[in-house]
């Protein structure tokens, strides 16, 4: 545990509201969204970049290990402490004061602790939003640290693409503040230093502010459920949609029958749109959007979508078996209910993998063929961002079954799935969630030694103190 004199010193830096030591108060910071749990010595809650700097400088000098934590919505145990009781959690949840909107530049400087929902709530009256659509409600700092993608990656890209600048604090003896907060979109004057801190899960420094690119809110939206003829028809269907719709196409989300059935069973308010209630084996949620109000004489976007779907259905060897056009809020309700629905099905192992687009359905078919042989009780509830090659491979087993009681099951499952994903399909074992404790072994196994050496050197230069969960060297 942390020596009392260190607790008192950190308390003087942060003040009464800036530190938690009571076991009951600390509990929420020790538990992740997927029930990973550790033991924190205490929780630091700085409210400014200067306070983060002072905390990190002190912890580095005292040899105290720090685990940065943002919204704590990840699924790979990347923001919760270990079981030692010797780590402190540095939470960014009070870093919410900064909110500087530049409408002319279409950019926003914002504190790392502000939730995505709050950012977009404040931006809505200005007709703007931060275009990263997620089922969870993360905080901005964590989104930068993990480079989140989301359901509209197809149109807007990931956090990396939508970050203009940031401010970070290094875990060194000085708590060095690195101001990379430029709001320029074009600045070709050397290394793009902000990228060191985006997608690297807090290992090189703690992001305290971000400067975000904003987009215009869609004013017209049309959505449809698409039922492909088979898994082999999904990619031809996407290609036909892209060819006919171009920049209008903003989402192309795949949902397996198992994941939809889980959502419908868990959320009674969801409407089952399928004839006779028969859920198809696989379905695509597609969305078109425009950022302007419909002009006189302009074809409604829903009519555009209906016309394109009719063309595809009537084409030779049509990849589409059926289509349902409907209200966006109803159709997205199904997609956003999948995570909670799947979680309620049994004991869940959540895997987040990615591939070249042409391989994603081949991988899913391989899982459906081989997993029942290797893990007979397992139910695959996959869904994901087909248009960018990402899939959330959720595997559920009955709570009372043999696999749920087997302490080696999840490790064996991860070993096999990631081996197939990386070695057989050339994919990634972490599409969006980064390297937490759950993915550390696979980083160690699949990352070339040269890259580990470079990362180790960069870590020594930027944040030599013990910070973050991932070990990148």
N, C-alpha and C positions, 0 to 999 in steps of 0.2 A: 504494500500500500504506500501511498505518497506521504512523506514526512509532514508532520503538522506545520512546520515552519514554512514549507512550500505552499501549503494551502492558505496560510495566513498572508503570505506575500502576494499570491495571485488574487486573493480577496481584496487586498488594498489596491491592486491595479484595476480591478473590475467593478468594485463597489458592491453594495448589498444585492442588487438585482442581477448582477453579472455572473454569479456562480451558484451552482447547486451542489449540495453535499448530502442532503437527506435522501435516504434510499428510495422513498416513495416518489420524490421529485425526479430522481435520476432514471427511474424505471423506463419511461417512454423512450429515452435516448439509448437504452441498452438493447432494444428489441427492434428488429427490422420488419418490413412489411410481409416477408415470407417466414417470419417466426425465428429467424436466426437471433441468437441471444448471447450477450457477453456480460462482463462485469466492469463497469467504469469506476475509477477511483473518485472522480468528480466530473462535473460538466461546466465548462467555461462558456459564457454567453456574451461575448463582446458586442458592442453596439456600433463600432466604427472601425475603420481601417487602422487607425492609430492604436486602438485597444488590441486588435488582433496582433499587430506588430509587437506590442509590449508583452503580450502573452507568449508568443512564439520565442521571442528573445529570451525570456525568463526560462521557459521550458527547455530550450536548447542548452542554456547555461547550466541548468540543474540536471540534465540528462533524463528528462521526463518525456516519455513517448506520447505523441499527440495523434488523435484520430479525427480529422476534419469531418464534419457532418452537415449536410444541407437539409433537404427535405426528408431524407431517410426513406425513399421510396424504391430503392434498388433491390434487385433480387439475387445478388451474388455475394452478399455479406461484405460489401465494400465500405460501409460507413458505420459499422458497429464495432465495439471493442472486443478484444479476445477475453478469455476466461481468467486472465492473470490477476485482474484488479489493479494493475500497475499503469494502465493507460488512462489518459484523460480525453474526454470527448470535447472537441472545440466546435460548438454548434453556432451556425450562422443565423439562427432564427430571429435574432434581434436586429439583423442588418437590413432594415427595411426603410430607413429614412430617406435614402437617395432615390429620387424619381424626377429626372430632368428630361423633359420631352422637347425635341427639336423637330417641329412639324416640317419646316422647310427641308431639312436634311433627311426626314423620315427616319429618325433614329431616337434611341432612348438610352440614357445612362441610368442604371438602376442598381440598388443594393442587392447583394447576393442572397439575402434571406427572403426576398419577396417571392411569393408563390406565383406560378404561371397564371392561375385563375385571376388573381388580383391585378397582375400586370394587364391582362386583356380586359378586365372590367374597367380599369381606368382609361384604357386606350379606346374603348368602343365609342364614346361620344365624339371622338376625333376621326372615326371611320378607319381606324388602324388596328393591327394586331401583330403579335409575335407569332410567326406562322409555323410553330412546332406543336402538332396536335397529339396529345397523349391521353391514355386512359387514366393514368395517375395524375396527381397535382403536385409536381415537384417544385422546388425552389430554383431560382435562376443560377445560383452558384453551382449546385449539383448538376444542372443541365449542361453548363459549360465544362465542368470537370469530367463528365462522362460522354459529352458530345452526343446528346440524344437525337433521335431521328423522328420517328412518329409516322402517323398515318398519311400525311400529305408530303412526305419526302419526295415523291414523284414530281411535284410541282415546285416546291420551295427549297428542297434540300435539307441538310441537317443543321445543328447548332453551329458547327464550324463555318458553314457557308453564310450564316446569318449573324456572325459576331464581327463587329468592326474593331473593338478594342476591349481592354479589361484592365483592372488593377489587381495585383497579386502581392501576397506577403510571403517571403521566403522563410524557411525554418533554418535560419543561421543565427549567429551570436548577436547580430544587430536587429534581427527581425526586419530585414531590408524590405522596403516597399518598392515594388516595381510598377511604375505608372506607364501602362501601355494602353491608355484610355483614349487614344486618337479616335475621332469620329469620321476620319477620311475613308472614302471607299477606294481611293487610288493613292498609294504611297509606296513607290518602288525604290526605297532608299537602303535596302539591306535585308537582313534576316527578318522574317515576320515572327517576332518573338512571342506574340500572344499565342501562337499555335503550340508552344511548349506546354502551356497550361490548359489547353482544350483537349479533352479526351484522355488525359493522363491521371485522372482520379486523385488529384491532390498530392501526388508524390513530389512534384517539383515546387509546389507552393500553393497557398490557399487563395482562391479567387474571392475577392471581397466586393468588387463592382464589375458590371459588364456594360459595354456599349453595344446595343443591339440594333440590327437592321429591322425595320418594320415594313409590313406590306399593307396594301389597301384591303379592307374587309370585303369579301365577296358580296355583291348586291343581288346576284342571280345564282341560284344553285339548282341542279337537277341530279337526282340520284336513282339508282336502279340496283336490284339484285339480279345477277346473271348466273345461270346454271350452265356450266360448260358440259359438253358431251362426255368428256373424260378428262383425266389429269393431263393427257397428252395434248389436249385442245386448249389448255389454259394459255400457253405462251402464244400460239397463233391468234387467239382471241385478243390478248393484250396488244399484239402488233397491229391488228386491224383497228382497234380502238385508237391507238396512237396515230396511225396513218390518217384516220378520218377526223380526229378531233384536236390533235396538236396540243397547244397550250391550254385549251379548255379542260383537258383531263387533269384532275387534281387528286384523285385517289383510285386505287385498284387493290382492294384488300381481300385476301382470301380467308375463308372460314370453313373449317371442316364440319361435317354433320355432327360429330360427337361434341364439338365445342358449342355449336348452336343448340343442340338438345340440352346441354348442361345449363346454358343461359336461360332457355325457356323454362326449364324446371325450377331454376333458382329465383327468377324474377317474374312473378305472376302477371305483372302489368305489361310485359312484352307481348306484342301481337304476333301470332304465328301467321305469316303471310302465305303459306303454301297450301295448295289445294288439298283438302282432306287432312291437313295437318302433317302430311308426310314430308319430313325434312330431307332434302337431298344430301348425297354423300359429300358434296363440295359446292361452295357458292362464292361468288365474287360480289363485293359491294363496290360499285363504281360511282364516282362523283364528277360532275362537270361544274365549273364555276366561271363567272365573269365579275369584274370589279365595278361595273357601271350599271345604272338603272336601264331597263329595257327602253330602247328608243322607238319612236313611231316607225312602224313598218319593219322592225327587226323581228326575226323569227324567235319566238320564246325558246329558252334553252331546253325546256322539257321536250318541245317539238324537235329540236335538233337531236336530242338523245334518242327519241322514238324513231326518228328517221334513220339514224345510223344503225340502231339495233335491227330495224326492218331490213336494211341492206345486208347486214351480216347474216340474219336468219335465212335470207333468200339466196345467199351466195352458194356457189358450188362447194360441197364438203363443209358446210357451215360448222364452225366450232361451237356454236351456241345451241343448247337444247331448249332453253326457255329464258324468259326475262320478265321482271316485275318492276315497273316504274312507280315510285311512290314518294311520299313526303320525306324530306331529308331527316327531320328530327326522329321519325319513327325508324328509319332504316339505320341511322347511326346508333340508335338506342341498342340495337342488337349487338353491333360491333363493340360498343363500350361496356356491355354486360358480360362479355366473354370471360374476362379475367376472373371476376368474382364468381361467375357460374362454375367455371372449371375448378376453382379453389374449393367450392362446396361439394364437389363430386367424390372426394376421398383424399388420401394422402398424395400431395402434389410435388412433383419435381419439375421445375420450370427451367427450360433450356432455351437459349437465345442464339441462334446460329444464322449464318448468311452464306450466300453462294452467288456465282454468276447467274444471271436471271434464267438462262436456259437449263440450269441444273436443279433449280429449286423443287420442281414437281417430281423430278426423278428421285431426288433425295427423299421426299415425303413418301413416295411409293415404296422405296426401299425400306423405310421404317415400318410401313404398314405390313410389308411382307415378312420381314425378319424379326421384328420385336415380339410378336406373339409366340415365336418359337423359343426365343431366349428368355423372355419374361412373360409367361403365360397369363398372368393376371392383369397386365398393364393395358390401360386404355389410352390411346393417343388422341389428344384434343388439341390439334394444331390450328394456328391461325397466324396471319402475318401480312407483311408488306410485300406482296408478290412483285410489284413493279420495281422494287429496289433490291430484290433478292433476299429479303429477311424473313425468317419464320420463327415464331414462338412455338417451340415443340414442347408442349405441356404433356407430361405423362402422369396419369392418375392410377393409383392402385387402391383397392378397398381397404378401409381402415382396419378391418378385422382379418385381413388376409395374411398369408405367409410372407409376402414381400414387404408389407408395411412393418412387420415385426423383425425383418432381417436388417441388422445394422449395417450390412455391407451393400445393400441393394442400390442406394442412390449413387454410391461411388462406382459400383460396377456398371450401372446404367450410363453415367456420365462418361466413363472410360470408353465404353463401346460406341455411344453416339458420337462423341467428339473424334474418335479414331476414324469412323466412317466419314464424318463431315470433312475433316481436314485431309486425311490421307487418300480417301477414295474419290472425293468430290472437289478437292481443292478449295474448300470453304474456310470459314472462320468459326471458332468456338465461342466468340463473343461479338455479336453484331452491334449491340447498343449499350450493354450494361457494364462493360469494362472488366477490370481484373480485381475481384474481391477474393476473399479466402476460398470461395467455391471454385474459382477458376485459376487459382495460383499454380496448381500442379500442371495445368495444360499450357500456361504461359512458359513455365520452366521447360516443358517437354518440346514445345513447337517453335519457340523463339530462337533464331540463330544466335550462336555465341557472340558473333560480332556485334549484333544489335544490343545484346545484353551488356556488352562491354561499353558501348557508346552511351547507353542509358545510365549505367553505373557512374560513368564519368560526369555526365550532365547532372545527375543527382548530387554528386559530391560538390559540384560547383554552385548549384542553386540552393539546395536545402539539405545540408549535411546532417541536420538533426533527424532524430527518429520520428518520422511523420508519415501517416497514411497506413493503409492496410496492405496494399500490394507491395511486393518485393520485386523490383524490376531488374536487379543486377544479377 
